[in-house]
Amino acid sequence: MSGSRGAPSRPAVLAVSTLAMGLGAAPMPIVGYLGAALRADLGLTGAQLGLVVGVFYGATGVTSLLGSRLVDRLGARWWVAGDQALTAAGLAGAAAVGSFPALLVASVVTGCGYAFVNAGTSVAVTSVSRRDQAAAAVAVKTAGIPGLLTVVALAGPPAAEAVGWRGVVLVLAALAAVNTALAMVWVPSHRAAPGPAGRRGAAPLPRGFAWVLLAATCFVIGTNPLSAFLVVSLVDGGVSPVTAGLVSAAGTGAGTVAMVVVARRSDRRGPLPRAATAARVCLVGLAGTLLLWAGTHLGLAVVAVGAVAGLLCAMVGAGFAHAVTVDRAPHAVGRATAVMSCGYYLGALVSPLAFGALADLTGGYDLPWAVTAAAMAVAVASYAVVQRRVPPAAVPRAAPVAAATPRA
């Protein structure tokens, strides 16, 4: 940073990064909680709704590796601000045109930006945090996703009835525009800390990192439908959009709080048992998915219990996916986050599209929920392997995570 600008405030960096993570993933709550309004206005099928979410994550995955190199070399500030500018433009365009192709274009544009903001915010929040604060910092900024999901779950359906889905999307675009300016002011232009060999951002990823990638990919395949299709599937089962939104909000709201609380507790225990904790979180998610699946035949009460458990796992597990990644490659946070995100978002591309297509094909949700449960089982096993075979990397005292690298 330049000499005229003081050290960045940690709360300010966390606030901007948290909001950026939530708004950057806007296609997910738009489909998840405005899906009924979208279908009524545009006549979309389940596969088309899944495609809107899928192309967003697909664009993110394709650009993630490029994003890692740029963030590590050029710093976080421009990429966080740039993502928010792209998000504002894409959402404003979708709201103005109001068509299915416009939604797809907005998803591609915001998805490309999200590859940068995901890595950029990880670099930003860890640069202003001590090593023992890193997991909690990553969890806080990742909590922006369930935080926005909760807000849209509660306010989205009634707002869409009042002003239409396009009005809700326009409000999200305005928030992204404001956060663009805040990112330029508050986010540090920080680059990755030097690796063990003294080369900035050049430290290799550890042997066995593919297991981290597999765990994250299967985790998102198993949890993404909870955010993208829970409300739509409940509405198809005869539940009102507002009630369905409340069920989802109960899970995302509780998950937002639990994500941060569990991460703080995990920080106190240190990085060594973190992958094992992630495996247990995924096991809870597996149980929740099975309950949700059974509840579609047994009643709304069982669905609600399963949904809350599953969404708790989705929210808490997302923080652990990032934290376990940072633990294993603290010298290449941007690169490791982006490599993990490549698989994570590949799974997120396939998951909603396949879920919606299977629901259309079978005329129900039994097979889609069975597939998500199987993916969660693989995630549990993969994190168990990470715990046993891929230990956390040590960070030399000379290069703590919190040490910022001045950059104009």
C-alpha positions in Angstrom: 0.0 0.0 0.0 1.2 3.5 -0.6 2.6 5.6 2.1 -0.5 7.9 2.3 -2.7 5.0 3.2 -2.6 3.5 6.7 -2.7 -0.2 7.6 -6.1 -1.7 6.7 -8.6 -2.2 9.5 -9.2 -5.9 10.0 -13.0 -5.4 10.7 -13.3 -3.3 7.5 -11.5 -5.9 5.4 -13.6 -8.7 6.8 -16.8 -6.7 6.2 -16.1 -6.0 2.6 -14.8 -9.5 1.9 -17.9 -11.0 3.6 -20.3 -8.9 1.6 -18.3 -9.6 -1.6 -18.5 -13.4 -1.1 -22.3 -13.2 -0.6 -23.1 -10.8 -3.5 -20.6 -12.5 -5.8 -22.6 -15.8 -5.5 -25.9 -14.0 -6.2 -27.1 -16.4 -8.9 -27.5 -19.1 -6.2 -30.1 -17.2 -4.0 -31.7 -15.8 -7.1 -32.5 -19.3 -8.3 -33.0 -20.8 -4.9 -35.5 -18.2 -3.5 -36.8 -16.4 -6.6 -37.1 -19.6 -8.6 -40.9 -19.8 -8.3 -41.2 -16.2 -9.5 -38.7 -17.0 -12.4 -40.7 -20.0 -13.4 -44.0 -18.1 -13.3 -42.6 -15.1 -15.4 -40.3 -16.9 -17.8 -41.7 -20.5 -17.9 -38.4 -22.1 -16.9 -38.0 -25.8 -16.3 -36.0 -27.4 -13.5 -33.1 -28.0 -15.8 -33.1 -24.4 -16.9 -33.0 -23.2 -13.3 -30.2 -25.5 -12.6 -28.3 -24.3 -15.7 -28.4 -20.7 -14.4 -26.6 -21.8 -11.2 -24.4 -24.3 -13.1 -23.0 -21.9 -15.6 -22.1 -19.5 -12.8 -20.0 -22.2 -11.0 -18.7 -23.5 -14.3 -17.4 -20.1 -15.3 -15.8 -19.8 -11.8 -14.1 -23.1 -12.1 -12.7 -22.4 -15.5 -11.2 -19.1 -14.5 -10.0 -20.2 -11.0 -6.5 -21.3 -11.9 -6.0 -18.0 -13.9 -7.3 -16.2 -10.9 -4.8 -17.8 -8.5 -1.8 -16.6 -10.5 -3.1 -13.1 -10.9 -4.1 -12.7 -7.2 -0.7 -14.1 -6.0 1.2 -11.7 -8.4 -0.9 -8.5 -8.4 -2.7 -8.5 -5.0 -6.2 -8.8 -3.7 -7.7 -5.2 -3.9 -8.3 -5.0 -7.6 -9.7 -8.5 -7.9 -12.2 -8.1 -5.1 -13.3 -4.7 -6.4 -13.3 -6.0 -10.0 -15.6 -8.9 -9.1 -18.0 -6.6 -7.4 -18.1 -4.4 -10.5 -18.7 -7.4 -12.7 -21.4 -8.6 -10.4 -23.2 -5.2 -10.4 -23.0 -5.0 -14.2 -24.2 -8.6 -14.7 -27.1 -8.3 -12.3 -28.2 -4.9 -13.6 -28.2 -6.3 -17.1 -30.3 -9.3 -16.1 -32.8 -7.0 -14.3 -33.0 -4.7 -17.2 -33.6 -7.3 -19.9 -35.5 -9.8 -17.8 -35.0 -13.0 -20.0 -33.5 -16.4 -19.6 -30.5 -15.6 -21.9 -29.9 -12.5 -19.9 -29.8 -14.6 -16.7 -27.3 -17.0 -18.3 -25.1 -14.1 -19.4 -25.2 -12.6 -15.9 -24.3 -16.0 -14.4 -21.2 -16.3 -16.7 -20.1 -12.7 -16.0 -20.5 -13.0 -12.2 -19.0 -16.5 -12.3 -15.8 -15.3 -14.0 -15.5 -12.6 -11.4 -16.1 -15.0 -8.5 -13.0 -16.9 -9.3 -11.0 -13.8 -8.5 -13.0 -12.8 -5.4 -12.8 -16.2 -3.8 -9.0 -16.3 -3.9 -8.7 -12.5 -3.4 -10.7 -12.4 -0.2 -8.8 -15.4 1.2 -5.5 -13.5 0.6 -7.0 -10.3 2.0 -8.5 -11.7 5.3 -5.5 -13.8 6.1 -3.1 -10.9 5.4 -4.7 -8.9 8.3 -5.1 -11.9 10.6 -2.7 -13.8 12.9 -2.0 -17.5 12.1 -4.4 -18.5 15.0 -7.1 -16.3 13.5 -6.9 -17.5 10.0 -9.6 -20.2 10.0 -12.0 -17.9 11.7 -11.3 -15.1 9.3 -11.8 -17.4 6.3 -15.1 -18.7 7.9 -16.3 -15.1 8.5 -15.8 -14.1 4.9 -17.3 -17.3 3.7 -20.3 -16.7 5.9 -21.3 -14.0 3.5 -22.8 -16.7 1.3 -25.2 -18.2 3.8 -25.8 -14.7 5.2 -27.1 -13.5 1.9 -29.0 -16.7 1.4 -30.8 -16.1 4.7 -31.7 -12.5 3.8 -33.0 -13.5 0.4 -34.8 -16.5 1.8 -36.7 -14.3 4.2 -37.2 -11.2 2.1 -37.0 -12.5 -1.5 -40.3 -14.2 -2.0 -42.5 -11.4 -0.5 -40.4 -8.8 -2.2 -40.7 -10.6 -5.6 -44.5 -10.6 -5.1 -44.4 -6.8 -4.5 -41.8 -5.6 -7.0 -41.1 -8.7 -9.2 -37.9 -10.7 -9.3 -36.3 -8.1 -11.5 -36.7 -5.5 -8.7 -35.0 -7.8 -6.2 -32.1 -8.4 -8.6 -31.7 -4.7 -9.2 -31.3 -4.1 -5.4 -28.5 -6.8 -5.3 -26.8 -5.0 -8.2 -26.9 -1.7 -6.3 -25.3 -3.3 -3.2 -22.5 -4.8 -5.4 -21.8 -1.3 -6.9 -21.5 0.2 -3.4 -19.2 -2.6 -2.3 -17.0 -2.0 -5.3 -16.1 1.4 -4.0 -15.6 0.1 -0.4 -13.2 -2.6 -1.7 -11.1 0.0 -3.4 -10.8 1.9 -0.2 -10.5 -0.8 2.5 -9.1 -4.0 0.9 -5.3 -4.2 1.1 -3.3 -4.8 -2.1 -1.6 -7.8 -0.6 0.2 -10.6 -2.4 0.9 -14.1 -1.1 3.7 -14.5 1.5 7.0 -15.9 0.3 7.2 -19.7 0.3 10.0 -21.7 2.0 12.3 -21.2 -0.9 11.9 -17.4 -0.7 9.9 -17.2 -4.0 6.7 -15.3 -3.7 3.7 -17.5 -4.4 5.9 -20.3 -5.8 5.6 -22.9 -3.1 4.3 -26.2 -4.5 1.0 -27.7 -3.3 1.6 -30.6 -0.9 1.5 -34.2 -2.0 -1.9 -35.7 -1.6 -3.7 -32.3 -2.2 -5.9 -34.1 -4.7 -7.8 -35.6 -1.7 -8.6 -32.0 -0.5 -9.8 -31.3 -4.1 -12.0 -34.5 -4.1 -13.5 -33.8 -0.7 -14.4 -30.2 -1.7 -15.9 -31.4 -5.0 -18.1 -34.1 -3.5 -19.1 -31.8 -0.6 -20.5 -29.2 -3.0 -22.2 -31.9 -5.2 -23.9 -33.1 -2.0 -24.9 -29.7 -0.6 -25.5 -27.4 -3.5 -29.0 -28.7 -4.2 -30.0 -27.7 -0.7 -29.6 -24.1 -1.6 -30.6 -24.2 -5.2 -33.6 -26.6 -5.1 -34.9 -26.9 -1.5 -37.5 -24.1 -1.9 -38.5 -25.1 -5.4 -38.9 -28.8 -4.4 -41.1 -27.8 -1.4 -43.2 -25.5 -3.5 -43.7 -28.4 -6.0 -44.8 -30.5 -3.0 -47.6 -27.9 -2.1 -45.8 -25.7 0.4 -46.2 -22.0 0.0 -43.1 -20.0 -1.2 -43.0 -18.0 2.0 -43.2 -21.1 4.3 -40.5 -22.8 2.1 -38.3 -19.8 2.4 -38.7 -19.8 6.2 -37.6 -23.5 6.4 -34.6 -22.7 4.3 -33.8 -19.5 6.3 -33.8 -21.5 9.5 -31.0 -23.7 8.2 -29.0 -20.9 6.5 -29.4 -18.5 9.5 -28.3 -21.1 12.0 -25.5 -22.2 9.7 -24.2 -18.7 9.4 -23.7 -18.4 13.1 -22.5 -22.0 13.5 -19.9 -21.4 10.7 -18.1 -18.7 12.7 -18.6 -20.3 16.1 -17.2 -23.7 15.0 -14.3 -22.0 13.1 -13.3 -20.1 16.2 -13.3 -23.3 18.3 -11.4 -25.0 15.5 -8.8 -22.2 15.7 -8.3 -22.8 19.4 -7.7 -26.5 18.7 -5.3 -25.7 15.9 -5.1 -27.0 12.3 -4.1 -30.6 13.1 -7.7 -32.1 13.7 -9.5 -29.7 11.2 -10.0 -32.3 8.4 -11.4 -34.8 10.9 -13.9 -32.1 12.1 -14.8 -31.5 8.4 -15.5 -35.2 8.0 -17.8 -35.1 11.0 -19.6 -32.0 9.6 -20.2 -33.8 6.3 -21.5 -36.8 8.2 -24.1 -34.6 9.8 -24.9 -33.3 6.3 -25.4 -36.8 5.1 -27.8 -37.6 7.9 -29.7 -34.3 7.1 -30.0 -35.2 3.4 -31.3 -38.6 4.2 -33.9 -37.1 6.6 -34.9 -34.6 3.9 -35.3 -37.3 1.4 -37.4 -39.4 3.7 -39.4 -36.3 4.8 -40.7 -35.8 1.2 -42.8 -38.9 2.0 -43.3 -38.5 5.7 -44.2 -34.8 6.1 -43.0 -31.2 6.4 -41.7 -31.6 10.0 -39.2 -34.3 8.9 -38.2 -32.2 5.9 -37.6 -29.2 8.2 -35.3 -31.2 10.5 -33.4 -32.6 7.6 -33.1 -29.3 5.8 -31.8 -27.5 8.9 -29.2 -30.3 9.5 -28.2 -30.3 5.8 -27.9 -26.6 5.5 -25.9 -26.4 8.7 -23.5 -28.8 7.1 -23.5 -26.8 3.9 -22.7 -23.5 5.7 -20.2 -24.9 8.2 -18.6 -27.2 5.7 -18.0 -24.5 3.2 -15.8 -22.7 5.8 -13.9 -25.9 6.5 -13.3 -26.5 2.8 -11.5 -23.2 2.6 -9.8 -23.6 6.0 -8.4 -27.1 5.4 -7.1 -25.8 2.1 -5.3 -22.9 3.7 -3.9 -25.2 6.4 -2.3 -27.5 3.8 -0.8 -24.6 1.7 -0.3 -21.5 3.8 2.6 -20.3 1.5 0.4 -20.3 -1.6 -3.1 -19.3 -0.3 -4.3 -17.8 -3.5 -3.1 -20.7 -5.7 -4.4 -23.4 -3.3 -7.7 -21.8 -2.9 -8.1 -21.5 -6.6 -7.1 -25.1 -7.3 -9.6 -26.3 -4.7 -12.2 -23.9 -6.1 -11.7 -25.4 -9.6 -12.9 -28.7 -8.4 -15.4 -27.2 -6.0 -17.1 -25.2 -8.7 -16.9 -28.0 -11.2 -19.0 -30.0 -8.8 -21.3 -26.9 -8.4 -21.6 -26.8 -12.2 -22.7 -30.4 -12.4 -24.8 -30.7 -9.3 -27.7 -28.3 -9.9 -28.0 -29.1 -13.6 -28.0 -32.8 -12.9 -30.4 -32.4 -10.0 -32.9 -30.4 -12.0 -32.6 -32.7 -15.0 -33.1 -35.8 -12.9 -36.2 -34.3 -11.3 -37.6 -33.4 -14.7 -36.8 -36.9 -16.0 -38.3 -38.9 -13.1 -41.1 -36.5 -12.2 -39.9 -36.4 -8.6 -37.0 -35.9 -6.2 -36.1 -39.3 -4.9 -33.3 -40.0 -7.4 -31.8 -36.5 -7.1 -31.6 -36.7 -3.3 -30.1 -40.2 -3.5 -27.3 -38.9 -5.7 -26.6 -36.0 -3.3 -26.5 -38.4 -0.4 -23.9 -40.6 -2.2 -21.7 -37.5 -2.9 -21.8 -36.6 0.8 -20.7 -40.1 1.7 -17.7 -39.7 -0.6 -16.9 -36.3 1.0 -16.9 -37.9 4.5 -14.4 -40.6 3.4 -12.2 -38.1 1.5 -11.8 -35.8 4.5 -10.9 -38.8 6.6 -8.1 -39.6 4.1 -6.9 -35.9 4.3 -6.7 -36.2 8.0 -4.6 -39.3 7.9 -2.4 -38.7 4.8 -2.1 -34.9 4.2 -1.0 -33.1 7.4 -1.1 -29.3 7.7 1.9 -27.4 6.6 4.1 -25.6 9.1 4.5 -21.8 8.8 7.9 -20.4 9.7 7.8 -17.8 12.5 9.5 -15.4 10.1 6.5 -15.5 7.7 3.3 -15.5 9.7 0.0 -15.4 7.9 -0.7 -11.9 9.2 2.5 -10.3 7.8 1.3 -8.0 5.1 3.5 -7.2 2.1 3.3 -3.4 1.3 2.2 -2.8 -2.3 1.2 0.4 -4.0 
